[in-house]
Amino acid sequence: YALTGSSIVVKVPQVVSSLGNVNQTFRVAPGPFSYDDEAGFWFESGNLYAYQRAHGATSMLATLTYSPSEHAWWRLREAWGTVYWDTSPDGFNWTERAAMATSGLSFSPAVVSVYMSANEFGGGLADPKVAQFTRLNAP
């Protein structure tokens, strides 16, 4: 996907449990199976993070107490040399949560792969809940 001058959007009707040991991500990376260089949203333990990873080092650009209504939509966009992390309650009215110069990424946004995932770690929960993503790039 070409993020340059564009955006990638997803609706998140449900996130995994806030109790820990599970997380949910929506991210872009330079290619398949890239975990050392990426940018996106990360939900874990009741928080939604705007983050970027460069050469394996993760930087949290924003930490939000997760709200299912306020953070129902997650968007990554690039415009004029800046990458933005935005959330929306309805897919139309957006709030910027973080921004950084494209030059701060360890990869080019011109060609990226898009990933959505849920992960469990460190022992299971009785009810980890199901991660849901829908309406990829559709308002």
N, C-alpha and C positions, 0 to 999 in steps of 0.2 A: 504494500500500500504506500502511496506517496502522501506523507503528512505535510510536506512543504506547501504552504498556502492553502491548507485544507484542515479538516478535523475528522476525528473518529469518535463516535458517540455510542453509548449503550445505556439502555434502561436496566435498572437493577431492582426488580420487584421484591427480592428477598436476599438477605445476606446470611452467611453461616452463623452459628452460635456466637454470642458475645462472651461465653464462659472461658475461652482460651483453648489452646491446642488445635485450633483451626484458623485458617485465613482464606481470603478471597481476593484475587487480583484481576485487574484489567490493565494490560500493559502493551507497549510497543518495544520492539527490539530489532537489532540489525539483521537478524536471520534466525533460522530454526535453531532451537535449543540453546539460545543465548541467554545466560543468566548473569553474566558479568557486566553487561551493558544493556540498560533498559530504562524506561520511564513509564510511570503510570500511577494508578490508584491501588491502595492496599488496605483492606479492611481486616482488623484483628482486635479482639478483646474490647469491642465497643467503640473503637476509634477508626476513622477513615484518614489515611495518610496520602498526601501527594508526595511522590518520591521519585528519585532518579538514582541509578546505580552506574558508576563509572569504574571500569576495571575491577569490579568486585566490591567496591566501597559504596555503601548505601547512604544517601543523604535524604532525610525527611524534610521536605520543603514546606509542608503544612501538616498540622495535626488537628483534626476536627473531632469533636464528640459526635459520633454518628447519629444522624436523624433520618429515619426512613422516609419522612415526607420531604425534608429539605435536600436530601442527597439521593433522590430517586433516579437521577440521571447523572452519568459521569462522562466528561468530554475531555479529550486531549486535542489541542489545536496548535497550529503554527502560523504565525503571521509576521512578516517583516523582520525575520531573524530572532523571534522570540517564541518559545513554547509556553503554552498556558494550560493549567489544570483548572477545569470549571465543573461546578455541580449545578443541578437544577431540580426544582420540584415537579416541573411539568414538561421539560424538553424544549421549552421556548424562552423562558426567562432564566438567564444564566448568571451565576456569581463566580467571579474569578477567585480561586483559592491559592494559586501559586503561579509564578512565572519565572523563567530564566532564559538567558540568551542561548540561542541555538548553539553557539560556539562553546557553551558549557557542557553540552552533551558529549559523550565519548563515541557517538555514532552520528551519521547523517540522517535527518528525518526524511530525506528524499526517497529512500527505499527501506521500508520497515515491514516486519511481520507483526500481526496483531494476535494477542493471546488473552484468553479469559480462563481462569482456573480457580479451583478450590483445593486446599491442601489440609491434611490432618497430620499432626506430628506429636511426638512425645506421649503417646498413649491416647486411646480413644475416649470419646465422650459418649454417654448414653444416648444423647440426641444432638449430633453435630449440626442438624438442620441441612437443608438442601440449598446450595447456592443457585441463584437464578439470574440469568442474563437474557434479555430479549431486545428486539427492535434495533439491532446493530445498524447504525447510520440511518435510522428512520425516526423522524419526530413523532 
